[in-house]
Every structure is written in C-alpha cells, then in structure tokens.
C-alpha cells in the first residue's frame, strides 16, 4: 500500500516523484508552498545534473569519462557534494565510501532503481562478479574545487547526496520564505526554521505489521535518516542483494539490521551514521551508542533496539497526526 494513499496532501504540503522515490515538502505557511516547491525542484535538478550516476550528461559522468588523473576544477555544487561524501568517509573510517559505483553496477544497480524495481522477481537483473582494482575514498584529493582521482575510479555519491540535498533545500526554504520547512527524500528528512506547535511529527515503520514509532522533530535544523537492507533490494535468481555495500568486499552488507534510523543535527550526519551502522553490523550498537545521537535499529528478526534517548515505541494511533511517514518496505515517502 503506497504511502501516498495513507496520509493527506494538505495545502501546506507538496510532493512529486524524484530519484526513484518521492520528494515531500511541508511548510508552516500554505501561502508559500508553491514557490517553495519550485525552489526545491530547482535545487534537486542542480544536484542531479551535478552527480547523477544514471545521466550521461551529468557533470560527474562527464569528468569521469574524460579523467586523465590530473586535477580538474569542478562546479561549486559538485565540490560541495564531493566534500560531503569525503567527510562522511573520514567520519566513518571508510564505511561510507563514494568509490563503489563499479561494485553497485556489477550487482545490477547500473540504472535508475525504478527500472530495476519494475523487474524485481523476474530474475532479469544481471549480476557480474568480476575482479577489479580496488579503490577507496583515500585515493581522491579535493582541494577547494580542484579534484584529482585515479583513472578508472567511478563514484557513486548516493549515500550522501540525497541527504545533503534535503538539508540544503530545507534551509533554503526557511531562509527565503521565513517559514518552517520539512523536506523528505525517501528515508532522508531535513527540517529548518520554526516547527509546528507539536513539532514535526514523523512516523517510522518497517512494514504494515511491524513495530512503529512516531517522533517529533523540534525547531531549527534537525535531520532524521533511515537506512535499510529491505528497501532498494532486488534479486538475481535466488540471490538477494541490496544497495548498501561493505567497502571492504564490494558486496552488500550483511543484513544484520533491516533498518537503522538516526536523528542528528542535520540529515547528512544522520544518513552518514545510519548507513555506517548497517555496514558495521553487529558492532553498530556499541558504535552508535558512542556517537550519542538517538537511534533505532530493527534487527533481521524484527527485534527493535533504541539508543541514546530515542523515544519509547508508541502505538501509531496517537493524537498528533504525522506530517511525514517513512515506510521503507514500499520505499515511498508521504506526509
């Protein structure tokens, strides 16, 4: 049951498809909703043009095709996206690594996920497990806007670009229109500006019959991200794979966790931690506890673990209606 059918689209809400998911914008003043949506759409288009792995004309694909190993000047947007990716890699000791594009392609993730999703279960997604030269984020050098990387490196910035884009969009809407804003791109949620009286109510649930938690994000810049081994998954015959890879092997991270959700000061930080936690598997609980941010982990058997002050699980039927819902099994976001 797609979430677009479960929560109403009010006059303060706008939503549209983007990047094989749903962009959702919620503002505290309906009068600016249309203009705010156009601003967010423009910014998301800029991000796609800068770093999409599935657009031949994206700046990233063009510079990789022409790469000679020499330093090249990139656009301001791509420079910021690369900085976010490299910072995330350093922050997680390489668990979130942007140099995995070839590994993802070898597993069948070589085109927009909507096309893969249309074939799920048919056994037609090709998987090519081949040996290749192993690169890592440490092979890249970014000084200001000057990027140098080895010939043959192909980047996938998906682990951080979506979260960065959500943060940027929420801040831009709040600053330009003087309103509170929530921007959600699938499981990546960013807020900025004044929150509604009861906070930004967000429902996180892994499936219709699974435990649900509803949390309130307060005023200011706040992020909430959920990473999953259930969403963006596909099969090749009997082999099940998903999109979060362990950089040490180039293969999908062991599905110790079905989902990991983290709340932090911005969406980029939240996403960095949630993605790394999936990669770390059994070590994630200890590591996330040390990071100090509220987190919720759903184990493969459905057991829920909460850390660092994550709110106690509550029934979905509570007084404050959610303005956003993360329903990862369908990978469709609504509010």
C-alpha positions as CSV (number, residue, x, y, z in Angstrom):
1,X,0.0,0.0,0.0
2,X,1.8,3.1,-1.2
3,X,2.0,5.8,1.5
4,X,0.8,8.4,-1.0
5,X,-2.6,6.9,-0.2
6,X,-2.3,6.8,3.6
7,X,-1.7,10.5,4.6
8,X,-3.4,13.5,3.2
9,X,-1.8,16.2,1.0
10,X,-2.9,19.4,2.6
11,X,-2.5,23.0,1.4
12,X,0.9,23.1,3.3
13,X,2.2,20.0,1.5
14,X,3.7,19.4,-1.9
15,X,5.0,16.1,-3.2
16,X,6.3,14.8,-6.5
17,X,8.4,11.9,-7.8
18,X,12.2,12.2,-8.0
19,X,15.2,9.9,-8.0
20,X,13.0,6.7,-7.8
21,X,11.4,8.0,-4.6
22,X,9.0,10.7,-3.5
23,X,10.1,14.3,-2.6
24,X,7.8,15.7,0.0
25,X,7.8,19.3,1.2
26,X,5.8,20.6,4.2
27,X,5.8,24.2,5.2
28,X,4.2,26.1,8.0
29,X,2.5,28.7,5.7
30,X,0.4,27.4,2.8
31,X,0.8,30.8,1.0
32,X,4.4,30.0,0.1
33,X,4.0,26.3,-0.7
34,X,4.0,26.6,-4.5
35,X,7.0,28.9,-4.6
36,X,8.9,26.8,-2.1
37,X,8.3,23.7,-4.2
38,X,9.7,25.4,-7.3
39,X,12.8,26.3,-5.3
40,X,13.3,22.8,-4.0
41,X,12.7,21.3,-7.5
42,X,15.4,23.7,-8.9
43,X,17.9,22.6,-6.3
44,X,17.2,18.9,-6.8
45,X,17.7,19.4,-10.5
46,X,21.0,21.0,-9.8
47,X,22.1,18.0,-7.7
48,X,21.0,15.5,-10.4
49,X,22.9,17.5,-13.1
50,X,26.0,17.5,-10.9
51,X,26.3,14.0,-9.7
52,X,23.6,11.6,-11.1
53,X,25.2,8.2,-11.9
54,X,22.3,7.5,-14.3
55,X,22.6,10.6,-16.5
56,X,25.2,10.5,-19.3
57,X,25.2,14.3,-19.3
58,X,25.8,14.7,-15.5
59,X,29.0,16.6,-14.6
60,X,30.3,13.7,-12.6
61,X,29.9,11.2,-15.5
62,X,31.5,13.6,-18.0
63,X,34.5,14.3,-15.8
64,X,35.0,10.6,-15.1
65,X,34.8,9.8,-18.8
66,X,37.5,12.4,-19.6
67,X,39.6,11.8,-16.5
68,X,43.3,11.6,-17.1
69,X,44.4,11.6,-13.5
70,X,45.2,15.3,-13.5
71,X,43.4,17.8,-11.2
72,X,40.2,19.2,-12.6
73,X,38.1,22.1,-11.4
74,X,34.5,21.1,-10.6
75,X,31.4,23.2,-10.2
76,X,30.6,24.7,-6.8
77,X,27.6,22.2,-6.3
78,X,29.7,19.1,-7.2
79,X,32.5,20.4,-5.0
80,X,30.1,20.6,-2.0
81,X,28.7,17.1,-2.8
82,X,32.2,15.6,-3.0
83,X,33.2,17.3,0.2
84,X,30.1,15.8,1.9
85,X,31.0,12.4,0.6
86,X,34.6,12.5,1.6
87,X,33.8,13.9,5.1
88,X,31.4,11.0,5.6
89,X,34.0,8.6,4.6
90,X,36.5,10.0,7.0
91,X,33.9,10.3,9.8
92,X,33.1,6.5,9.4
93,X,36.6,5.2,8.8
94,X,35.6,4.4,5.2
95,X,32.4,2.6,6.0
96,X,30.6,5.1,3.8
97,X,32.8,5.2,0.7
98,X,31.9,7.0,-2.6
99,X,34.1,4.9,-4.8
100,X,31.7,1.9,-5.1
101,X,29.9,2.7,-8.4
102,X,31.5,-0.2,-10.2
103,X,30.6,-2.6,-7.4
104,X,27.0,-1.4,-7.5
105,X,26.9,-1.8,-11.3
106,X,28.3,-5.3,-11.0
107,X,25.5,-6.2,-8.7
108,X,22.9,-5.0,-11.2
109,X,22.4,-1.4,-9.9
110,X,23.5,0.2,-13.2
111,X,20.4,2.1,-13.9
112,X,17.7,4.1,-12.1
113,X,16.2,2.0,-9.4
114,X,12.6,2.4,-10.7
115,X,13.7,0.4,-13.8
116,X,15.2,-2.3,-11.5
117,X,12.1,-2.3,-9.3
118,X,9.9,-3.0,-12.3
119,X,11.8,-6.2,-12.9
120,X,12.1,-7.4,-9.3
121,X,11.3,-11.1,-9.1
122,X,11.8,-11.8,-12.8
123,X,15.4,-12.9,-12.4
124,X,16.5,-10.5,-15.2
125,X,18.8,-8.2,-13.2
126,X,22.3,-9.1,-14.3
127,X,25.0,-9.7,-11.7
128,X,28.6,-9.7,-12.8
129,X,31.0,-10.6,-10.1
130,X,34.4,-9.7,-11.5
131,X,37.7,-8.8,-10.0
132,X,38.7,-5.2,-10.3
133,X,41.2,-2.8,-9.0
134,X,40.0,-1.8,-5.5
135,X,39.9,1.9,-4.9
136,X,38.9,3.9,-1.8
137,X,38.0,7.4,-0.8
138,X,41.6,7.9,0.2
139,X,42.6,7.8,-3.4
140,X,40.7,11.1,-4.0
141,X,42.1,14.6,-3.4
142,X,39.8,17.6,-3.2
143,X,41.3,21.0,-2.6
144,X,38.7,23.7,-2.8
145,X,37.1,22.9,-6.2
146,X,40.2,21.0,-7.6
147,X,39.6,17.3,-7.7
148,X,42.2,14.7,-8.5
149,X,41.4,11.0,-8.7
150,X,43.0,7.9,-10.3
151,X,41.9,7.0,-13.8
152,X,39.2,4.4,-13.8
153,X,37.6,5.4,-10.5
154,X,33.8,5.7,-10.8
155,X,31.9,7.5,-8.0
156,X,28.5,6.9,-6.5
157,X,27.5,9.8,-4.2
158,X,24.1,8.4,-3.5
159,X,24.9,7.6,0.1
160,X,25.3,11.3,1.0
161,X,24.0,13.4,-1.9
162,X,20.3,12.9,-1.2
163,X,20.7,13.8,2.5
164,X,22.8,16.9,1.6
165,X,20.2,17.9,-0.9
166,X,17.4,17.6,1.7
167,X,19.4,19.8,4.2
168,X,20.1,22.4,1.6
169,X,16.5,22.6,0.4
170,X,15.0,22.8,3.9
171,X,17.5,25.6,4.9
172,X,16.8,27.5,1.6
173,X,13.0,27.4,2.0
174,X,13.2,28.5,5.7
175,X,15.6,31.4,4.9
176,X,13.9,32.6,1.7
177,X,10.3,32.5,2.9
178,X,10.7,32.8,6.7
179,X,8.8,29.7,7.4
180,X,9.3,26.3,8.9
181,X,10.1,23.6,6.4
182,X,10.4,19.8,6.2
183,X,12.0,18.3,3.2
184,X,11.9,14.5,2.8
185,X,13.5,12.5,0.1
186,X,12.5,8.9,0.8
187,X,14.1,8.0,4.1
188,X,16.1,11.2,4.4
189,X,14.4,14.0,6.3
190,X,15.6,17.5,7.0
191,X,13.9,20.4,8.8
192,X,14.7,24.0,9.2
193,X,13.0,27.1,10.7
194,X,10.2,27.1,13.2
195,X,8.4,23.8,13.8
196,X,4.7,23.4,14.2
197,X,3.4,23.6,17.8
198,X,3.6,19.8,18.3
199,X,6.9,19.5,16.4
200,X,7.4,17.8,13.0
201,X,5.6,14.5,13.6
202,X,7.3,11.7,11.8
203,X,6.2,8.1,11.7
204,X,8.8,5.5,11.1
205,X,7.6,2.0,10.3
206,X,9.2,-1.0,8.6
207,X,6.0,-2.7,7.3
208,X,2.3,-2.9,7.9
209,X,2.6,-5.4,10.7
210,X,5.9,-4.1,12.1
211,X,6.5,-2.0,15.2
212,X,6.1,1.7,14.6
213,X,7.5,4.7,16.3
214,X,6.3,8.3,15.9
215,X,8.8,11.0,16.9
216,X,8.7,14.8,17.0
217,X,11.5,16.8,15.4
218,X,11.9,20.2,17.1
219,X,12.5,23.7,15.7
220,X,15.8,24.6,14.0
221,X,17.9,22.4,11.8
222,X,17.2,18.7,12.5
223,X,17.8,15.6,10.5
224,X,16.4,12.1,10.6
225,X,17.6,9.4,8.2
226,X,16.8,5.7,7.9
227,X,19.0,3.2,6.0
228,X,17.6,-0.1,5.0
229,X,18.6,-3.5,3.7
230,X,15.0,-4.1,2.8
231,X,14.4,-1.1,0.5
232,X,16.3,-0.8,-2.8
233,X,16.8,-4.5,-2.9
234,X,16.5,-6.9,-5.9
235,X,17.1,-10.5,-6.8
236,X,19.0,-12.4,-9.5
237,X,17.5,-15.8,-9.5
238,X,17.8,-17.0,-5.9
239,X,20.4,-14.3,-4.9
240,X,19.0,-11.4,-2.9
241,X,21.1,-8.2,-2.9
242,X,20.6,-4.6,-1.7
243,X,22.3,-1.2,-2.3
244,X,24.3,-0.7,0.9
245,X,27.7,-2.2,0.3
246,X,30.5,-3.1,2.6
247,X,33.5,-1.3,1.0
248,X,35.9,-4.0,2.2
249,X,34.3,-6.6,-0.1
250,X,32.3,-4.5,-2.6
251,X,29.3,-6.8,-1.7
252,X,26.0,-6.0,0.1
253,X,26.5,-5.5,3.9
254,X,25.3,-8.5,5.9
255,X,21.6,-7.9,6.7
256,X,22.1,-7.9,10.5
257,X,19.8,-4.9,10.5
258,X,16.7,-4.4,8.5
259,X,16.7,-0.7,9.1
260,X,18.7,1.8,11.1
261,X,17.3,5.3,11.9
262,X,19.3,8.1,13.4
263,X,18.3,11.6,14.4
264,X,21.0,14.3,14.4
265,X,21.6,18.0,13.9
266,X,21.2,17.6,10.1
267,X,20.2,14.9,7.6
268,X,23.7,14.4,6.3
269,X,25.0,13.5,9.7
270,X,22.0,11.3,10.3
271,X,22.5,9.5,7.0
272,X,26.2,9.0,7.5
273,X,25.7,7.3,10.8
274,X,22.7,5.2,9.7
275,X,24.5,3.9,6.6
276,X,27.7,3.2,8.5
277,X,25.7,1.3,11.2
278,X,24.3,-1.0,8.5
279,X,27.8,-1.7,7.2
280,X,29.1,-2.3,10.8
281,X,26.5,-5.0,11.5
282,X,26.9,-6.5,15.0
283,X,29.3,-3.6,16.0
284,X,26.7,-0.9,15.2
285,X,25.1,-0.8,18.7
286,X,28.3,-0.1,20.5
287,X,29.4,2.4,17.9
288,X,26.2,4.3,17.7
289,X,26.0,4.5,21.5
290,X,29.3,6.2,21.4
291,X,28.2,8.7,18.8
292,X,25.5,10.0,21.2
293,X,22.7,10.5,18.7
294,X,19.2,9.0,19.2
295,X,19.0,5.8,17.1
296,X,16.6,3.0,16.4
297,X,17.7,-0.3,14.9
298,X,15.4,-3.1,13.7
299,X,17.2,-6.4,13.6
300,X,16.7,-9.1,11.0
301,X,14.3,-11.0,13.3
302,X,12.3,-7.8,13.9
303,X,13.7,-7.0,17.4
304,X,13.8,-3.3,18.0
305,X,16.8,-1.6,19.7
306,X,16.7,2.0,20.8
307,X,19.7,4.1,21.9
308,X,20.6,7.5,23.3
309,X,17.1,8.7,24.2
310,X,15.2,7.6,21.2
311,X,11.5,7.8,22.2
312,X,9.8,4.7,23.6
313,X,7.8,2.9,21.0
314,X,4.2,4.1,20.9
315,X,1.1,3.0,19.1
316,X,0.5,4.7,15.8
317,X,-2.9,5.9,16.9
318,X,-1.7,9.0,18.9
319,X,-3.2,12.5,19.0
320,X,-0.7,14.3,16.8
321,X,-1.1,13.3,13.1
322,X,2.2,12.7,11.4
323,X,3.3,15.1,8.7
324,X,5.7,12.6,7.2
325,X,5.9,8.8,7.2
326,X,8.8,6.6,6.4
327,X,7.6,3.3,5.2
328,X,10.7,1.6,3.9
329,X,9.2,-1.7,2.7
330,X,7.5,0.2,-0.1
331,X,10.2,2.8,-0.3
332,X,7.6,5.5,-0.8
333,X,7.5,8.6,1.4
334,X,4.5,10.6,2.3
335,X,3.3,13.1,4.8
